[in-house]
């Protein structure tokens, strides 16, 4: 009896790419309407707040809104109650459309795609910066100037403290990571020393 085909890594990647594309389509749609009505920044902030405050704080609430096991009809009155006096008419309508299309599970991706589209239109780029200790205001300003000159865009810094780095910085722009941390340099040095030791033994 032939075995059932195994769902491989490529299938998961394909599904993720498809979801990202769908999320981008929804993000483009709401951004176009928000920009037309002069609500681009406000709607973006609302999207982020809904993701953080509603979906991000309680896993049970997040599961209710995003689980395929919950029907859209069951979610609809709860969603309407959650949006009453808390969301703009545009965001409320958009979330109800997502619910009717069973796409509320893509809301985090939609919010991220919305931010990316906003940044692209404004000539901004988001940069994650990890440092061993918090950067001073002068250090942040110097870093912004350096990144702006290198990227030819306005950097929006997402500053994070990571004591494990020991010193230096790890700067991430999209998928690219620029690592000047002491921890990474020490790891590279250990690899070099290990390789040299192996060569000495072979000799």
N, CA, C and O of each residue as an XYZ file, in Angstrom:
812
protein
N       0.851     -1.200      0.000
C       0.000      0.000      0.000
C       0.882      1.242      0.000
O       1.734      1.373      0.879
N       0.711      2.160     -0.952
C       1.577      3.340     -1.024
C       1.362      4.257      0.158
O       0.247      4.419      0.652
N       2.449      4.850      0.596
C       2.370      5.775      1.725
C       1.788      7.106      1.276
O       1.940      7.514      0.124
N       1.122      7.770      2.204
C       0.573      9.096      1.910
C       1.711     10.075      1.729
O       2.700     10.003      2.459
N       1.605     10.990      0.775
C       2.692     11.950      0.552
C       2.905     12.829      1.765
O       1.951     13.286      2.394
N       4.147     13.057      2.081
C       4.504     13.875      3.239
C       4.499     15.342      2.872
O       5.011     15.736      1.824
N       3.914     16.151      3.746
C       3.920     17.594      3.525
C       5.314     18.104      3.848
O       5.726     18.095      5.008
N       6.033     18.543      2.848
C       7.415     18.922      3.030
C       7.601     20.383      3.343
O       6.653     21.166      3.401
N       8.879     20.727      3.545
C       9.240     22.111      3.878
C       8.848     23.062      2.765
O       8.425     24.188      3.024
N       8.988     22.610      1.515
C       8.653     23.481      0.385
C       7.174     23.819      0.364
O       6.795     24.934      0.004
N       6.319     22.848      0.753
C       4.877     23.110      0.788
C       4.549     24.183      1.817
O       3.704     25.047      1.582
N       5.229     24.116      2.963
C       5.010     25.129      4.005
C       5.455     26.494      3.512
O       4.764     27.491      3.721
N       6.620     26.540      2.850
C       7.115     27.806      2.319
C       6.167     28.373      1.283
O       5.911     29.576      1.255
N       5.646     27.499      0.428
C       4.703     27.949     -0.597
C       3.461     28.547      0.035
O       2.967     29.584     -0.408
N       2.953     27.889      1.079
C       1.771     28.401      1.783
C       2.073     29.751      2.420
O       1.243     30.658      2.369
N       3.257     29.893      3.022
C       3.620     31.158      3.659
C       3.739     32.283      2.640
O       3.309     33.407      2.897
N       4.324     31.979      1.483
C       4.455     32.990      0.428
C       3.080     33.399     -0.070
O       2.824     34.579     -0.310
N       2.200     32.428     -0.225
C       0.845     32.737     -0.697
C       0.119     33.617      0.303
O      -0.555     34.574     -0.080
N       0.253     33.297      1.588
C      -0.395     34.100      2.620
C       0.163     35.518      2.643
O      -0.582     36.482      2.818
N       1.481     35.641      2.465
C       2.109     36.967      2.458
C       1.580     37.801      1.291
O       1.354     39.002      1.438
N       1.384     37.178      0.149
C       0.865     37.896     -1.015
C      -0.573     38.346     -0.794
O      -0.950     39.464     -1.145
N      -1.367     37.458     -0.207
C      -2.763     37.817      0.083
C      -2.814     38.962      1.085
O      -3.591     39.903      0.926
N      -1.979     38.875      2.122
C      -1.939     39.939      3.139
C      -1.558     41.267      2.503
O      -2.108     42.309      2.859
N      -0.622     41.234      1.567
C      -0.198     42.466      0.912
C      -1.336     43.079      0.088
O      -1.497     44.298      0.048
N      -2.117     42.224     -0.562
C      -3.256     42.719     -1.347
C      -4.245     43.452     -0.445
O      -4.724     44.535     -0.784
N      -4.547     42.850      0.709
C      -5.460     43.507      1.658
C      -4.842     44.805      2.184
O      -5.536     45.813      2.321
N      -3.546     44.780      2.477
C      -2.880     45.981      2.988
C      -2.914     47.096      1.947
O      -3.155     48.253      2.289
N      -2.676     46.763      0.695
C      -2.719     47.768     -0.368
C      -4.115     48.366     -0.496
O      -4.267     49.565     -0.728
N      -5.131     47.520     -0.343
C      -6.513     47.986     -0.485
C      -6.884     48.981      0.604
O      -7.427     50.048      0.315
N      -6.591     48.633      1.875
C      -6.983     49.550      2.952
C      -6.098     50.794      2.955
O      -6.560     51.876      3.317
N      -4.825     50.655      2.555
C      -3.941     51.823      2.505
C      -4.426     52.819      1.458
O      -4.380     54.029      1.684
N      -4.889     52.320      0.319
C      -5.378     53.207     -0.742
C      -6.570     54.020     -0.249
O      -6.655     55.221     -0.506
N      -7.484     53.370      0.455
C      -8.674     54.078      0.962
C      -8.272     55.035      2.080
O      -8.741     56.172      2.125
N      -7.411     54.580      2.974
C      -6.981     55.430      4.091
C      -6.251     56.666      3.582
O      -6.471     57.765      4.090
N      -5.376     56.499      2.573
C      -4.639     57.635      2.019
C      -5.582     58.616      1.351
O      -5.412     59.830      1.463
N      -6.571     58.089      0.660
C      -7.556     58.952     -0.004
C      -8.307     59.818      1.000
O      -8.621     60.975      0.724
N      -8.592     59.245      2.173
C      -9.350     59.954      3.201
C      -8.461     60.684      4.203
O      -8.955     61.235      5.186
N      -7.145     60.690      3.957
C      -6.234     61.366      4.870
C      -6.091     60.670      6.210
O      -5.792     61.320      7.212
N      -6.300     59.345      6.246
C      -6.234     58.602      7.502
C      -5.112     57.564      7.497
O      -5.140     56.614      8.279
N      -4.137     57.742      6.629
C      -3.096     56.730      6.448
C      -2.404     56.375      7.761
O      -2.320     55.199      8.113
N      -1.908     57.371      8.487
C      -1.187     57.105      9.732
C      -2.124     56.603     10.823
O      -1.762     55.713     11.593
N      -3.323     57.169     10.892
C      -4.271     56.788     11.940
C      -4.697     55.331     11.796
O      -4.763     54.597     12.782
N      -4.984     54.918     10.579
C      -5.411     53.535     10.349
C      -4.256     52.573     10.620
O      -4.462     51.493     11.173
N      -3.053     52.961     10.236
C      -1.891     52.123     10.537
C      -1.713     51.929     12.031
O      -1.422     50.825     12.491
N      -1.888     53.009     12.790
C      -1.767     52.915     14.251
C      -2.871     52.033     14.830
O      -2.635     51.270     15.766
N      -4.072     52.141     14.272
C      -5.185     51.308     14.735
C      -4.929     49.833     14.462
O      -5.191     48.981     15.311
N      -4.418     49.539     13.281
C      -4.092     48.155     12.940
C      -3.084     47.578     13.931
O      -3.261     46.476     14.450
N      -2.017     48.349     14.183
C      -0.992     47.895     15.118
C      -1.573     47.702     16.522
O      -1.240     46.740     17.214
N      -2.434     48.618     16.928
C      -3.023     48.537     18.269
C      -3.922     47.311     18.395
O      -3.916     46.646     19.430
N      -4.691     47.006     17.356
C      -5.571     45.834     17.406
C      -4.745     44.558     17.503
O      -5.067     43.652     18.272
N      -3.682     44.500     16.716
C      -2.809     43.321     16.749
C      -2.162     43.170     18.121
O      -2.094     42.067     18.663
N      -1.684     44.289     18.683
C      -0.969     44.237     19.961
C      -1.912     44.058     21.149
O      -1.687     43.200     22.003
N      -2.972     44.875     21.199
C      -3.823     44.915     22.389
C      -4.904     43.841     22.399
O      -5.312     43.386     23.468
N      -5.369     43.433     21.229
C      -6.446     42.435     21.179
C      -5.891     41.032     20.939
O      -6.211     40.095     21.670
N      -5.058     40.898     19.907
C      -4.544     39.571     19.564
C      -3.294     39.196     20.358
O      -3.028     38.015     20.583
N      -2.530     40.202     20.780
C      -1.243     39.910     21.388
C      -1.254     39.663     22.876
O      -0.302     39.089     23.405
N      -2.292     40.073     23.567
C      -2.273     39.993     25.030
C      -2.861     38.701     25.587
O      -2.473     38.258     26.668
N      -3.791     38.099     24.857
C      -4.450     36.895     25.376
C      -4.514     35.849     24.273
O      -5.221     36.047     23.285
N      -3.791     34.738     24.418
C      -3.800     33.698     23.385
C      -5.200     33.154     23.091
O      -5.493     32.780     21.955
N      -6.067     33.108     24.110
C      -7.422     32.595     23.889
C      -8.222     33.540     22.998
O      -8.977     33.097     22.132
N      -8.053     34.843     23.214
C      -8.731     35.821     22.366
C      -8.202     35.731     20.941
O      -8.972     35.752     19.981
N      -6.894     35.631     20.812
C      -6.287     35.511     19.488
C      -6.791     34.266     18.773
O      -7.090     34.310     17.580
N      -6.885     33.150     19.504
C      -7.358     31.911     18.906
C      -8.814     32.036     18.462
O      -9.192     31.512     17.415
N      -9.624     32.725     19.251
C     -11.030     32.899     18.883
C     -11.171     33.650     17.567
O     -11.980     33.284     16.715
N     -10.379     34.700     17.410
C     -10.503     35.522     16.206
C      -9.826     34.902     14.986
O     -10.199     35.214     13.856
N      -8.853     34.045     15.190
C      -8.064     33.572     14.047
C      -8.207     32.085     13.749
O      -7.793     31.634     12.681
N      -8.784     31.313     14.667
C      -8.866     29.870     14.456
C      -9.895     29.515     13.382
O     -11.011     30.035     13.403
N      -9.533     28.632     12.439
C     -10.495     28.182     11.424
C     -11.615     27.343     12.030
O     -12.630     27.103     11.376
N     -11.440     26.892     13.282
C     -12.474     26.096     13.936
C     -13.661     26.952     14.386
O     -14.736     26.424     14.672
N     -13.466     28.271     14.447
C     -14.532     29.197     14.837
C     -15.138     29.790     13.574
O     -14.419     30.342     12.741
N     -16.439     29.683     13.426
C     -17.085     30.179     12.211
C     -17.144     31.697     12.212
O     -17.114     32.338     13.263
N     -17.228     32.259     11.013
C     -17.297     33.720     10.899
C     -18.583     34.255     11.510
O     -18.601     35.376     12.019
N     -19.654     33.479     11.468
C     -20.919     33.915     12.067
C     -20.807     33.995     13.581
O     -21.391     34.878     14.208
N     -20.058     33.074     14.162
C     -19.839     33.102     15.609
C     -18.996     34.305     16.002
O     -19.243     34.944     17.024
N     -17.991     34.606     15.170
C     -17.096     35.730     15.481
C     -17.749     37.089     15.277
O     -17.416     38.051     15.969
N     -18.672     37.171     14.336
C     -19.179     38.481     13.909
C     -19.710     39.346     15.042
O     -19.279     40.494     15.152
N     -20.632     38.866     15.909
C     -21.135     39.750     16.977
C     -20.063     40.116     17.997
O     -20.070     41.224     18.534
N     -19.131     39.181     18.272
C     -18.055     39.475     19.217
C     -17.126     40.540     18.638
O     -16.685     41.449     19.340
N     -16.838     40.406     17.339
C     -15.997     41.392     16.674
C     -16.660     42.758     16.677
O     -16.006     43.767     16.943
N     -17.953     42.797     16.383
C     -18.688     44.065     16.368
C     -18.650     44.727     17.736
O     -18.483     45.943     17.837
N     -18.804     43.927     18.795
C     -18.773     44.473     20.154
C     -17.381     44.993     20.492
O     -17.243     46.019     21.156
N     -16.344     44.279     20.032
C     -14.970     44.692     20.324
C     -14.612     45.991     19.625
O     -13.769     46.749     20.105
N     -15.263     46.252     18.472
C     -14.929     47.438     17.688
C     -15.757     48.659     18.068
O     -15.418     49.781     17.692
N     -16.844     48.446     18.813
C     -17.717     49.550     19.174
C     -16.974     50.594     19.996
O     -16.403     50.287     21.043
N     -16.991     51.821     19.512
C     -16.359     52.969     20.180
C     -14.845     52.836     20.323
O     -14.228     53.605     21.061
N     -14.236     51.873     19.628
C     -12.788     51.715     19.740
C     -12.083     51.788     18.389
O     -10.870     51.988     18.339
N     -12.815     51.631     17.311
C     -12.194     51.620     15.986
C     -12.897     52.602     15.070
O     -14.095     52.852     15.203
N     -12.135     53.154     14.138
C     -12.718     54.046     13.143
C     -13.639     53.246     12.224
O     -13.480     52.031     12.103
N     -14.604     53.910     11.573
C     -15.488     53.190     10.642
C     -14.717     52.434      9.563
O     -15.117     51.337      9.171
N     -13.611     53.014      9.081
C     -12.849     52.363      8.030
C     -12.223     51.062      8.533
O     -12.327     50.030      7.870
N     -11.577     51.105      9.694
C     -10.959     49.889     10.218
C     -12.028     48.861     10.563
O     -11.845     47.671     10.306
N     -13.146     49.305     11.145
C     -14.217     48.376     11.485
C     -14.743     47.654     10.255
O     -14.954     46.441     10.282
N     -14.952     48.391      9.191
C     -15.439     47.786      7.949
C     -14.415     46.802      7.399
O     -14.769     45.720      6.932
N     -13.133     47.188      7.458
C     -12.071     46.333      6.936
C     -11.996     45.018      7.709
O     -11.869     43.953      7.105
N     -12.072     45.082      9.040
C     -11.989     43.868      9.848
C     -13.195     42.968      9.613
O     -13.074     41.744      9.649
N     -14.356     43.570      9.373
C     -15.534     42.746      9.077
C     -15.389     42.061      7.718
O     -15.850     40.934      7.536
N     -14.749     42.740      6.768
C     -14.481     42.114      5.474
C     -13.524     40.931      5.649
O     -13.744     39.864      5.074
N     -12.480     41.114      6.428
C     -11.552     40.015      6.704
C     -12.284     38.836      7.334
O     -12.037     37.682      6.985
N     -13.190     39.140      8.268
C     -13.923     38.068      8.928
C     -14.821     37.325      7.942
O     -14.868     36.095      7.950
N     -15.536     38.069      7.093
C     -16.428     37.428      6.123
C     -15.654     36.531      5.163
O     -16.173     35.521      4.687
N     -14.397     36.911      4.881
C     -13.568     36.120      3.971
C     -12.687     35.108      4.700
O     -11.816     34.477      4.101
N     -12.932     34.964      6.014
C     -12.134     34.037      6.832
C     -10.637     34.330      6.717
O      -9.825     33.420      6.545
N     -10.286     35.620      6.816
C      -8.887     36.021      6.683
C      -8.376     36.767      7.911
O      -7.328     37.408      7.843
N      -9.081     36.697      9.013
C      -8.603     37.387     10.216
C      -7.278     36.810     10.707
O      -6.529     37.478     11.420
N      -6.992     35.552     10.318
C      -5.727     34.951     10.725
C      -4.531     35.631     10.069
O      -3.391     35.441     10.493
N      -4.800     36.435      9.019
C      -3.723     37.141      8.331
C      -3.516     38.556      8.852
O      -2.722     39.314      8.295
N      -4.225     38.916      9.916
C      -4.215     40.317     10.340
C      -2.824     40.808     10.717
O      -2.463     41.937     10.388
N      -2.031     39.976     11.405
C      -0.671     40.397     11.764
C       0.153     40.662     10.509
O       0.905     41.635     10.449
N       0.012     39.804      9.516
C       0.750     39.986      8.269
C       0.253     41.210      7.506
O       1.036     41.917      6.871
N      -1.054     41.454      7.573
C      -1.615     42.641      6.922
C      -1.048     43.903      7.565
O      -0.655     44.838      6.866
N      -1.004     43.927      8.899
C      -0.475     45.100      9.611
C       0.987     45.337      9.254
O       1.404     46.477      9.051
N       1.772     44.248      9.177
C       3.189     44.377      8.816
C       3.342     44.869      7.380
O       4.185     45.720      7.098
N       2.524     44.331      6.473
C       2.588     44.761      5.081
C       2.175     46.224      4.947
O       2.744     46.959      4.140
N       1.193     46.645      5.730
C       0.738     48.038      5.724
C       1.884     48.967      6.122
O       2.116     49.988      5.475
N       2.603     48.605      7.198
C       3.737     49.418      7.651
C       4.813     49.496      6.566
O       5.376     50.561      6.313
N       5.091     48.359      5.931
C       6.115     48.338      4.885
C       5.729     49.231      3.711
O       6.571     49.940      3.160
N       4.466     49.195      3.333
C       3.996     50.036      2.228
C       4.075     51.513      2.606
O       4.482     52.349      1.800
N       3.682     51.822      3.835
C       3.789     53.197      4.321
C       5.225     53.692      4.263
O       5.509     54.787      3.779
N       6.126     52.851      4.773
C       7.540     53.233      4.804
C       8.080     53.453      3.391
O       8.820     54.405      3.145
N       7.712     52.579      2.480
C       8.202     52.705      1.105
C       7.719     54.003      0.480
O       8.477     54.690     -0.205
N       6.456     54.338      0.716
C       5.911     55.574      0.152
C       6.587     56.802      0.743
O       6.746     57.820      0.070
N       6.985     56.698      2.008
C       7.586     57.845      2.706
C       9.105     57.854      2.615
O       9.746     58.762      3.143
N       9.697     56.853      1.951
C      11.152     56.788      1.865
C      11.811     56.409      3.171
O      12.935     56.823      3.454
N      11.092     55.603      3.984
C      11.640     55.167      5.266
C      12.023     53.690      5.194
O      11.558     52.952      4.325
N      12.878     53.279      6.124
C      13.222     51.869      6.257
C      13.356     51.555      7.740
O      13.971     52.313      8.491
N      12.780     50.440      8.155
C      12.835     50.050      9.566
C      14.101     49.248      9.830
O      14.449     48.335      9.081
N      14.776     49.608     10.908
C      16.058     48.993     11.237
C      16.008     48.503     12.686
O      15.763     49.283     13.606
N      16.242     47.206     12.876
C      16.312     46.641     14.227
C      17.763     46.722     14.695
O      18.671     46.220     14.032
N      17.965     47.355     15.834
C      19.316     47.542     16.375
C      19.383     46.910     17.754
O      18.649     47.304     18.660
N      20.266     45.926     17.914
C      20.473     45.291     19.213
C      21.841     45.690     19.744
O      22.840     45.640     19.027
N      21.871     46.084     21.002
C      23.127     46.512     21.632
C      23.195     45.937     23.043
O      22.175     45.588     23.637
N      24.413     45.845     23.565
C      24.595     45.283     24.899
C      23.995     46.183     25.974
O      23.466     45.700     26.976
N      24.079     47.479     25.761
C      23.504     48.459     26.689
C      22.701     49.469     25.874
O      22.939     49.617     24.676
N      21.759     50.163     26.502
C      20.979     51.156     25.752
C      21.876     52.226     25.139
O      22.826     52.689     25.771
N      21.565     52.612     23.906
C      22.333     53.654     23.234
C      21.920     55.025     23.736
O      20.742     55.266     23.999
N      22.879     55.916     23.868
C      22.583     57.284     24.282
C      21.921     58.020     23.122
O      21.917     57.537     21.990
N      21.367     59.186     23.414
C      20.725     59.987     22.369
C      21.719     60.359     21.273
O      21.379     60.325     20.090
N      22.951     60.717     21.660
C      23.981     61.062     20.668
C      24.348     59.853     19.811
O      24.533     59.981     18.601
N      24.453     58.683     20.435
C      24.775     57.469     19.678
C      23.658     57.119     18.695
O      23.917     56.695     17.570
N      22.431     57.301     19.130
C      21.299     57.033     18.241
C      21.319     57.979     17.041
O      21.074     57.567     15.907
N      21.613     59.251     17.306
C      21.654     60.239     16.237
C      22.778     59.928     15.253
O      22.590     60.025     14.040
N      23.944     59.556     15.773
C      25.068     59.184     14.903
C      24.722     57.965     14.057
O      25.054     57.901     12.873
N      24.057     57.009     14.675
C      23.668     55.802     13.951
C      22.658     56.129     12.852
O      22.744     55.592     11.748
N      21.711     57.001     13.150
C      20.731     57.404     12.134
C      21.421     58.057     10.938
O      21.096     57.765      9.787
N      22.384     58.950     11.226
C      23.089     59.631     10.144
C      23.869     58.637      9.291
O      23.865     58.720      8.062
N      24.542     57.694      9.957
C      25.332     56.696      9.232
C      24.430     55.820      8.361
O      24.746     55.561      7.199
N      23.313     55.368      8.920
C      22.397     54.507      8.179
C      21.737     55.261      7.033
O      21.562     54.713      5.945
N      21.370     56.521      7.275
C      20.735     57.318      6.224
C      21.682     57.500      5.044
O      21.260     57.422      3.891
N      22.964     57.742      5.327
C      23.945     57.914      4.259
C      24.179     56.615      3.502
O      24.424     56.629      2.296
N      24.101     55.480      4.216
C      24.355     54.180      3.597
C      23.143     53.651      2.836
O      23.280     53.089      1.750
N      21.959     53.833      3.414
C      20.754     53.250      2.839
C      20.018     54.196      1.896
O      19.168     53.769      1.114
N      20.354     55.495      1.977
C      19.676     56.523      1.174
C      18.172     56.560      1.468
O      17.355     56.860      0.598
N      17.842     56.247      2.714
C      16.467     56.317      3.184
C      16.489     56.764      4.637
O      17.516     56.694      5.311
N      15.336     57.226      5.104
C      15.241     57.626      6.506
C      15.091     56.384      7.382
O      14.086     55.683      7.264
N      16.059     56.087      8.260
C      15.944     54.902      9.107
C      15.003     55.137     10.291
O      15.052     56.184     10.938
N      14.154     54.159     10.561
C      13.305     54.169     11.750
C      13.854     53.086     12.674
O      13.737     51.895     12.384
N      14.444     53.500     13.772
C      15.167     52.560     14.632
C      14.239     51.833     15.605
O      13.409     52.443     16.278
N      14.407     50.517     15.656
C      13.754     49.675     16.655
C      14.866     49.199     17.581
O      15.542     48.210     17.295
N      15.051     49.906     18.692
C      16.189     49.671     19.591
C      15.873     48.581     20.613
O      14.848     48.625     21.293
N      16.774     47.601     20.710
C      16.589     46.506     21.650
C      17.893     46.253     22.404
O      18.977     46.333     21.826
N      17.783     45.951     23.686
C      18.965     45.690     24.505
C      19.148     44.188     24.683
O      18.213     43.476     25.048
N      20.370     43.713     24.420
C      20.690     42.294     24.531
C      22.037     42.158     25.248
O      23.082     42.226     24.600
N      22.033     41.966     26.585
C      23.288     41.892     27.350
C      24.220     40.778     26.880
O      25.428     40.850     27.107
N      23.676     39.753     26.230
C      24.519     38.646     25.761
C      25.509     39.077     24.684
O      26.465     38.355     24.401
N      25.294     40.230     24.088
C      26.187     40.684     23.023
C      27.543     41.124     23.564
O      28.519     41.174     22.815
N      27.616     41.438     24.841
C      28.838     41.911     25.506
C      29.215     43.317     25.062
O      29.572     44.137     25.908
N      29.152     43.623     23.797
C      29.491     44.946     23.272
C      29.246     44.966     21.785
O      29.009     43.924     21.175
N      29.302     46.153     21.191
C      29.065     46.259     19.757
C      27.584     46.274     19.424
O      26.733     46.383     20.307
N      27.291     46.163     18.130
C      25.917     46.259     17.654
C      25.595     45.127     16.682
O      26.471     44.591     16.004
N      24.308     44.784     16.637
C      23.776     43.933     15.577
C      22.663     44.740     14.918
O      21.663     45.072     15.555
N      22.846     45.050     13.643
C      21.897     45.888     12.908
C      21.245     45.046     11.822
O      21.927     44.442     10.994
N      19.918     45.013     11.835
C      19.180     44.231     10.839
C      18.304     45.144     10.004
O      17.471     45.882     10.530
N      18.505     45.086      8.688
C      17.702     45.849      7.731
C      17.050     44.832      6.807
O      17.703     44.274      5.925
N      15.765     44.596      7.013
C      15.100     43.567      6.227
C      15.697     42.210      6.537
O      15.734     41.794      7.695
N      16.166     41.515      5.506
C      16.766     40.193      5.685
C      18.277     40.257      5.907
O      18.913     39.228      6.135
N      18.850     41.446      5.843
C      20.297     41.589      5.974
C      20.670     41.935      7.410
O      20.058     42.796      8.040
N      21.694     41.239      7.913
C      22.147     41.461      9.284
C      23.616     41.881      9.254
O      24.454     41.209      8.653
N      23.915     43.004      9.913
C      25.279     43.510     10.016
C      25.687     43.374     11.480
O      25.186     44.084     12.352
N      26.612     42.442     11.726
C      26.938     42.072     13.100
C      28.357     42.527     13.454
O      29.333     42.034     12.889
N      28.459     43.474     14.396
C      29.771     43.913     14.877
C      29.895     43.641     16.374
O      30.692     44.278     17.062
N      29.101     42.689     16.876
C      29.090     42.427     18.310
C      30.343     41.690     18.756
O      30.966     40.961     17.985
N      30.693     41.898     20.010
C      31.843     41.208     20.588
C      31.602     39.704     20.611
O      32.520     38.921     20.366
N      30.376     39.302     20.902
C      30.063     37.873     20.962
C      30.352     37.191     19.633
O      30.920     36.099     19.609
N      29.969     37.823     18.530
C      30.213     37.235     17.221
C      31.697     37.192     16.903
O      32.189     36.211     16.346
N      32.416     38.265     17.261
C      33.862     38.276     16.998
C      34.571     37.196     17.800
O      35.506     36.564     17.307
N      34.125     36.980     19.049
C      34.725     35.924     19.867
C      34.436     34.541     19.275
O      35.301     33.666     19.254
N      33.191     34.364     18.791
C      32.839     33.076     18.188
C      33.686     32.819     16.946
O      34.139     31.697     16.722
N      33.902     33.866     16.133
C      34.740     33.720     14.934
C      36.181     33.387     15.319
O      36.845     32.581     14.667
N      36.651     34.033     16.402
C      38.020     33.763     16.865
C      38.161     32.320     17.346
O      39.171     31.669     17.081
N      37.147     31.823     18.052
C      37.187     30.433     18.523
C      37.254     29.465     17.352
O      37.981     28.473     17.399
N      36.489     29.758     16.296
C      36.499     28.900     15.111
C      37.880     28.891     14.475
O      38.390     27.841     14.082
N      38.485     30.086     14.377
C      39.821     30.176     13.787
C      40.847     29.395     14.609
O      41.674     28.670     14.056
N      40.785     29.549     15.938
C      41.724     28.853     16.807
C      41.541     27.353     16.740
O      42.511     26.594     16.744
N      40.271     26.927     16.677
C      39.989     25.497     16.571
C      40.547     24.932     15.262
O      41.129     23.848     15.232
N      40.352     25.697     14.182
C      40.854     25.248     12.882
C      42.374     25.156     12.880
O      42.950     24.205     12.350
N      43.020     26.159     13.483
C      44.483     26.143     13.549
C      44.971     24.970     14.382
O      45.962     24.328     14.034
N      44.278     24.686     15.485
C      44.669     23.571     16.321
C      44.554     22.250     15.580
O      45.407     21.373     15.716
N      43.486     22.116     14.789
C      43.303     20.902     13.995
C      44.399     20.750     12.979
O      44.900     19.648     12.756
N      44.784     21.869     12.346
C      45.864     21.818     11.350
C      47.190     21.438     11.973
O      47.984     20.717     11.369
N      47.436     21.934     13.209
C      48.683     21.595     13.892
C      48.743     20.096     14.187
O      49.783     19.459     14.021
N      47.606     19.543     14.629
C      47.554     18.116     14.933
C      47.800     17.283     13.677
O      48.507     16.276     13.719
N      47.199     17.719     12.540
C      47.381     17.012     11.276
C      48.825     17.064     10.809
O      49.352     16.100     10.255
N      49.468     18.230     11.049
C      50.864     18.381     10.617
C      51.754     17.454     11.428
O      52.968     17.427     11.221
